Amino acid sequence: RDWVWTAMAAERQLLVLYGSQTGTAEDVAARVGREGKRRHFRTRVVAMDSYDRSRLILEPVVVCVCATTGQGDEPDNMKQFWRFLLRKGLPADSLRGVRFAVLGLGDSAYQKYNYVGKKLHRRLLQLGGVALLPLALGDDQHDLGPDAAVDPWLRQLWETLLSLYPLPPGMEPISDTTLPAHLLSCTPLSRQAGFQ
């Protein structure tokens, strides 16, 4: 029985890559990572340029959160990753079997709104990746900010991933209102500290 869970856990891996200039995409990526852990995925959150790109073909699920900076430019911590994906020599089936989802973050006040997210989503498809969800585009100009797109996209992401990678019987996601046990600690109050 334990070997079944071990095999399932090996499949329940989630890589969250981010390209962030001001920290917003990094914060959203960290949120995706936390929510993944609450759903018992083995989750890693990494800046795109810090990730070993040669391992991308081995990842079962990749979530990309990327911002668009300036006039349609990719963030500084995504430039090498982007150049790698744009190489002309990459076979069209390079990412065959890699399931992915892209969340772009941008500002519709700019002409090239969410240009990086759109380009990344299209390129991953060109390389044979399988989109788990349609591209989502968060907009700073929305009344609710990017959360207007992020929140429903995340709900759809978890529904999709839990249908593809269900939890074993008896295991449930950790509630958003529950603090994981490894973050809890109890320290007895001593009489010496003035407590009686």
Phi and psi in degrees as a GROMACS rama.xvg file:
@    title "Ramachandran Plot"
@    xaxis  label "Phi"
@    yaxis  label "Psi"
@TYPE xy
-64.3478  -33.1421  ASP-2
-68.0238  -29.7663  TRP-3
-65.9255  -45.6594  VAL-4
-64.3642  -38.0069  TRP-5
-61.7556  -42.7159  THR-6
-66.2519  -41.8661  ALA-7
-65.1041  -39.5283  MET-8
-63.8143  -35.0753  ALA-9
-63.2919  -35.617  ALA-10
-77.8013  -26.4335  GLU-11
-86.9613  56.9795  ARG-12
-105.273  142.849  GLN-13
-135.86  119.378  LEU-14
-101.768  125.185  LEU-15
-112.606  113.409  VAL-16
-105.119  142.851  LEU-17
-135.593  148.381  TYR-18
-122.476  112.565  GLY-19
-136.637  134.138  SER-20
-99.4714  -43.2905  GLN-21
-108.597  -4.70634  THR-22
107.718  -13.0737  GLY-23
-65.1022  -48.6859  THR-24
-63.9552  -36.3117  ALA-25
-63.7525  -42.0889  GLU-26
-63.2807  -42.2692  ASP-27
-65.7073  -41.1809  VAL-28
-61.4112  -40.644  ALA-29
-63.1384  -38.0456  ALA-30
-62.8697  -44.85  ARG-31
-58.4714  -43.6307  VAL-32
-60.9059  -45.7007  GLY-33
-62.1051  -44.4576  ARG-34
-66.0859  -33.6558  GLU-35
-64.1255  -43.1824  GLY-36
-63.5303  -36.4824  LYS-37
-65.3046  -21.3725  ARG-38
-101.916  15.6146  ARG-39
65.6374  32.2218  HIS-40
-88.5939  144.596  PHE-41
-78.4311  103.742  ARG-42
-111.686  136.024  THR-43
-126.196  136.296  ARG-44
-118.447  120.232  VAL-45
-141.343  140.551  VAL-46
-63.5966  141.323  ALA-47
-54.7416  -43.1399  MET-48
-75.5076  -12.4713  ASP-49
-91.54  -7.26554  SER-50
-88.4577  140.918  TYR-51
-75.0909  97.4741  ASP-52
-59.4814  -25.14  ARG-53
-66.7641  -16.9475  SER-54
-91.7789  -3.47197  ARG-55
-57.8856  -37.2054  LEU-56
-67.4719  -15.8986  ILE-57
-91.7239  -6.60563  LEU-58
-84.1891  128.588  GLU-59
-73.2288  -37.77  PRO-60
-139.374  128.229  VAL-61
-127.027  125.893  VAL-62
-108.975  126.765  VAL-63
-112.369  127.59  CYS-64
-118.709  116.524  VAL-65
-138.958  142.933  CYS-66
-97.0772  158.869  ALA-67
-109.838  130.234  THR-68
-114.403  160.711  THR-69
52.5578  -129.016  GLY-70
-104.599  57.4076  GLN-71
92.8021  21.1258  GLY-72
-92.8026  152.333  ASP-73
-80.3332  153.157  GLU-74
-63.5126  157.389  PRO-75
-57.8431  -36.5964  ASP-76
-86.2133  20.934  ASN-77
-128.932  -7.75231  MET-78
-61.1328  -45.7055  LYS-79
-66.4109  -42.9482  GLN-80
-58.9638  -43.7539  PHE-81
-64.9502  -44.0946  TRP-82
-60.479  -38.4443  ARG-83
-61.0463  -46.9421  PHE-84
-66.839  -26.3695  LEU-85
-85.9486  -4.95664  LEU-86
-55.0968  132.722  ARG-87
-67.0012  -27.013  LYS-88
-78.8073  -4.05041  GLY-89
-71.3133  125.93  LEU-90
-62.8597  150.348  PRO-91
-62.5562  -18.4486  ALA-92
-108.128  22.5532  ASP-93
-53.735  -37.5202  SER-94
-109.234  23.5972  LEU-95
-55.411  128.51  ARG-96
91.5907  -11.6048  GLY-97
-84.926  119.269  VAL-98
-88.763  137.485  ARG-99
-143.156  162.613  PHE-100
-143.283  140.882  ALA-101
-122.443  132.298  VAL-102
-119.328  115.83  LEU-103
-96.3994  143.582  GLY-104
-123.117  129.678  LEU-105
-161.448  -165.983  GLY-106
-135.831  114.968  ASP-107
-69.1862  -3.02891  SER-108
-72.856  -15.5199  ALA-109
-95.7058  148.613  TYR-110
-62.2407  -40.9435  GLN-111
-98.921  56.66  LYS-112
-56.2373  122.963  TYR-113
53.1416  31.8937  ASN-114
-59.1194  -41.4755  TYR-115
-65.6094  -46.2603  VAL-116
-60.3855  -41.5586  GLY-117
-64.5344  -44.4828  LYS-118
-64.6733  -42.612  LYS-119
-63.3298  -47.0954  LEU-120
-57.9167  -46.6903  HIS-121
-63.0732  -41.2286  ARG-122
-68.9358  -39.3637  ARG-123
-62.5161  -38.4557  LEU-124
-64.6034  -43.5822  LEU-125
-59.7144  -30.3105  GLN-126
-90.3395  9.31305  LEU-127
94.9421  2.91633  GLY-128
-65.7418  156.917  GLY-129
-111.053  115.621  VAL-130
-72.9677  124.704  ALA-131
-75.9609  -32.1714  LEU-132
-142.149  159.271  LEU-133
-63.8174  154.633  PRO-134
-56.6831  134.887  LEU-135
-111.087  140.66  ALA-136
-126.692  110.009  LEU-137
-84.6052  140.027  GLY-138
-125.236  121.762  ASP-139
-60.6191  -25.5031  ASP-140
-79.5183  -15.3023  GLN-141
-64.5659  148.736  HIS-142
-53.1528  -35.1638  ASP-143
-97.0171  6.61141  LEU-144
69.1332  -161.81  GLY-145
-62.2937  -21.9599  PRO-146
-58.6317  -24.8796  ASP-147
-59.3656  -30.2873  ALA-148
-98.7812  -36.2224  ALA-149
-63.7086  -48.6184  VAL-150
-60.9982  -51.3081  ASP-151
-66.1809  -33.506  PRO-152
-63.6048  -42.7078  TRP-153
-63.8998  -42.0229  LEU-154
-58.337  -44.3955  ARG-155
-66.9079  -38.7241  GLN-156
-59.124  -48.4319  LEU-157
-69.0136  -36.8522  TRP-158
-59.6239  -45.5987  GLU-159
-65.4512  -48.5087  THR-160
-66.2317  -38.6932  LEU-161
-71.1209  -23.7754  LEU-162
-76.4698  -33.9125  SER-163
-79.7911  -35.9239  LEU-164
-128.212  73.634  TYR-165
-66.4979  153.855  PRO-166
-73.5271  149.621  LEU-167
-66.5318  158.723  PRO-168
-53.4283  135.643  PRO-169
89.0159  -10.4506  GLY-170
-103.128  134.891  MET-171
-123.409  155.221  GLU-172
-60.5828  149.962  PRO-173
-77.9232  128.848  ILE-174
-60.9539  149.806  SER-175
-65.0656  -19.5419  ASP-176
-96.0486  0.881487  THR-177
-103.624  129.959  THR-178
-85.0403  125.242  LEU-179
-56.1968  143.866  PRO-180
-55.8453  -36.6038  ALA-181
-68.5149  -10.3404  HIS-182
-97.6101  -5.31634  LEU-183
-93.9531  142.237  LEU-184
-148.85  144.646  SER-185
-117.642  131.198  CYS-186
-121.356  119.862  THR-187
-66.4736  141.663  PRO-188
-83.358  134.544  LEU-189
-98.6285  157.698  SER-190
-65.1975  -28.7631  ARG-191
-66.7161  -24.2632  GLN-192
-81.6328  4.74707  ALA-193
93.7378  7.19672  GLY-194
-101.387  139.812  PHE-195
